Amino acid sequence: MEKTQNSKLKTHNLKVGIIGSGTMGIGIAQVASNAGCEVFLYDANAAQTEKSLSGLKKTLNKLTEKGKLTAEKANEVFNNIKPCTDISGLKDSDLVIEAIIENKEIKTKVFGELESFVSKECIIGSNTSSISITSLSSELKNPERFIGIHFFNPAPLMPLVEVIPGLLTDKDVPQNIYDLMKSWGKTPVFAKDIPGFIVNRIARPFYGEALRIVEENIATPQEVDEVMRTIGNFKMGPFELMDLIGIDVNFSVTQTVYKDYFFDPKYKPSLLQQRMAEAKLLGRKTGKGFYDYTETGSGKQEALPSTINQQPTSNQQAIFMRILSMLINEGVEAKRLKIATDDDLELAMQKGVNYPKGLLAWGKEIGYEKISETLQNLYDDYQEERYRQSPLLKKM
Ligand SMILES: NC(=O)c1ccc[n+]([C@@H]2O[C@H](COP(=O)([O-])OP(=O)(O)OC[C@H]3O[C@@H](n4cnc5c(N)ncnc54)[C@H](O)[C@@H]3O)[C@@H](O)[C@H]2O)c1
């Protein structure tokens, strides 16, 4: 196999191809263009590109009106993005970032096509949320040029980017991408190529345990959200967040993580979430999810005042400790497995999904014995592996 030349990636006048102009693709295009790159944007659905570009124009206008961007810079950001009606429009790219549908077969087919016309030096990155980077790269002619470059939603606002080398990635590529992301104003962290990488693995119980609490009639989605916001200071509760992410998207990530961990019960998907996806109650994008966002609905949950008094009830406290203990246990297990450095684990949860604190710091603050005791009680009650503790937890 011929090897690509991976010298240092230039950070000026870089040509960046983006495949997929949906939620993530257009956001990444904006970030790259804002950093001075020439951006080539392609989507199989040309109407989507048009729609996304007109949305971007509106966003840039708003930023200009608010004085956050000069009119000149806004024009530059918009004009630097060149829509392409054919994927071959990306042929001169130094870097291509793929942000199409989360489907391994479709992504692999696109990479095959891409490799037939881009230069050997072109780095190919995927924004996949959960598909193994190594498995995607293994289908390429030059897998050493391939890497995970995982942005968070909305890409222009969330600072975190997980940089994920696969087993076949050339050793220079991760540092090149890390440096590039820094030059784009992002907060990059290196992550191991494991299911869910850092954030999507550690955050699983935020959704999964919350869904279970509702399935077991312990509390309603509204009550769980309020507990997590009020006691935990999370910006959004799990159900509000699932409605924002898309219940289908969140369910699909959980399924991939569960399957790729060989059906570890910790990540078992929820029947309730499956039913919601089947019913196309997908959250904000379809108007209804755990909340109702239609004209007549009461979806503006975040505007509701808290009904939790100064002193939460014991049930509210138990819900909070149950979800948080599961999260801290995942954080500790990620530390044990060295999925990333301790600092990056802390940074990732705060900069990727807005957690109010790093989970390791939070565990220390509450006391790891208390976390361990909460999990032990859950284990005793349920007799399920789901509640097993990280071997490191008791040593913390
Ligand atoms: N939505 C999120 O919160 C989020 C966050 C991080 C990463 N991701 C990942 O980013 C990727 C894109 O997600 P999204 O939310 O932007 O999806 P999206 O549905 O908004 O956009 C995907 C776009 O890909 C296009 N597309 C599909 N097949 C194509 C093909 N063969 N060639 C070219 N274009 C094609 C579609 O027309 C669509 O416009 C996925 O891998 C997803 O897992 C999503």
The ligand as a Tripos MOL2 file, in Angstrom:
@<TRIPOS>MOLECULE
LIG
   44    48     1     0     0
SMALL
NO_CHARGES

@<TRIPOS>ATOM
      1 N1        -26.7870   16.3160   15.4200 N.am      1 LIG1
      2 C1        -25.8520   16.2770   16.3620 C.2       1 LIG1
      3 O1        -26.0910   16.7220   17.5060 O.2       1 LIG1
      4 C2        -24.4860   15.7180   16.0520 C.ar      1 LIG1
      5 C3        -23.4120   16.0570   16.8900 C.ar      1 LIG1
      6 C4        -22.1270   15.5530   16.5890 C.ar      1 LIG1
      7 C5        -21.9650   14.7160   15.5050 C.ar      1 LIG1
      8 N2        -23.0390   14.3850   14.7120 N.ar      1 LIG1
      9 C6        -22.7850   13.5170   13.5510 C.3       1 LIG1
     10 O2        -22.6440   14.3400   12.3980 O.3       1 LIG1
     11 C7        -23.1350   13.6470   11.2370 C.3       1 LIG1
     12 C8        -24.2370   14.4910   10.5970 C.3       1 LIG1
     13 O3        -25.2740   14.7130   11.5270 O.3       1 LIG1
     14 P1        -26.3230   15.8830   11.3350 P.3       1 LIG1
     15 O4        -27.0480   16.0070   12.6440 O.co2     1 LIG1
     16 O5        -25.6790   17.0680   10.7220 O.co2     1 LIG1
     17 O6        -27.3190   15.2160   10.2730 O.3       1 LIG1
     18 P2        -28.3350   15.9310    9.2620 P.3       1 LIG1
     19 O7        -29.3950   14.9460    8.9880 O.co2     1 LIG1
     20 O8        -28.7320   17.2760    9.7570 O.co2     1 LIG1
     21 O9        -27.4510   16.1510    7.9210 O.3       1 LIG1
     22 C9        -26.9270   15.0950    7.1750 C.3       1 LIG1
     23 C10       -26.8380   15.5370    5.7360 C.3       1 LIG1
     24 O10       -26.1310   14.5310    4.9920 O.3       1 LIG1
     25 C11       -26.6930   14.4900    3.6910 C.3       1 LIG1
     26 N3        -26.3600   13.2140    3.0840 N.ar      1 LIG1
     27 C12       -26.8710   11.9900    3.3710 C.ar      1 LIG1
     28 N4        -26.2750   11.0590    2.6100 N.ar      1 LIG1
     29 C13       -25.3620   11.7050    1.8420 C.ar      1 LIG1
     30 C14       -24.4250   11.2740    0.8520 C.ar      1 LIG1
     31 N5        -24.3350    9.9880    0.5180 N.pl3     1 LIG1
     32 N6        -23.6390   12.2010    0.2790 N.ar      1 LIG1
     33 C15       -23.7290   13.5160    0.6140 C.ar      1 LIG1
     34 N7        -24.6110   13.9730    1.5280 N.ar      1 LIG1
     35 C16       -25.4170   13.0790    2.1420 C.ar      1 LIG1
     36 C17       -28.1840   14.6930    3.9180 C.3       1 LIG1
     37 O11       -28.7880   15.1640    2.7220 O.3       1 LIG1
     38 C18       -28.1880   15.7210    5.0470 C.3       1 LIG1
     39 O12       -28.2930   17.0350    4.5560 O.3       1 LIG1
     40 C19       -23.5840   12.2900   11.7330 C.3       1 LIG1
     41 O13       -22.5310   11.3730   11.5690 O.3       1 LIG1
     42 C20       -23.8680   12.5380   13.2140 C.3       1 LIG1
     43 O14       -23.7630   11.3610   13.9910 O.3       1 LIG1
     44 C21       -24.2860   14.8860   14.9510 C.ar      1 LIG1
@<TRIPOS>BOND
     1     1     2 1
     2     2     3 2
     3     2     4 1
     4     4     5 ar
     5     4    44 ar
     6     5     6 ar
     7     6     7 ar
     8     7     8 ar
     9     8     9 1
    10     8    44 ar
    11     9    10 1
    12     9    42 1
    13    10    11 1
    14    11    12 1
    15    11    40 1
    16    12    13 1
    17    13    14 1
    18    14    15 2
    19    14    16 1
    20    14    17 1
    21    17    18 1
    22    18    19 2
    23    18    20 1
    24    18    21 1
    25    21    22 1
    26    22    23 1
    27    23    24 1
    28    23    38 1
    29    24    25 1
    30    25    26 1
    31    25    36 1
    32    26    27 ar
    33    26    35 ar
    34    27    28 ar
    35    28    29 ar
    36    29    30 ar
    37    29    35 ar
    38    30    31 1
    39    30    32 ar
    40    32    33 ar
    41    33    34 ar
    42    34    35 ar
    43    36    37 1
    44    36    38 1
    45    38    39 1
    46    40    41 1
    47    40    42 1
    48    42    43 1
@<TRIPOS>SUBSTRUCTURE
     1 LIG1         1 GROUP 0 **** ****
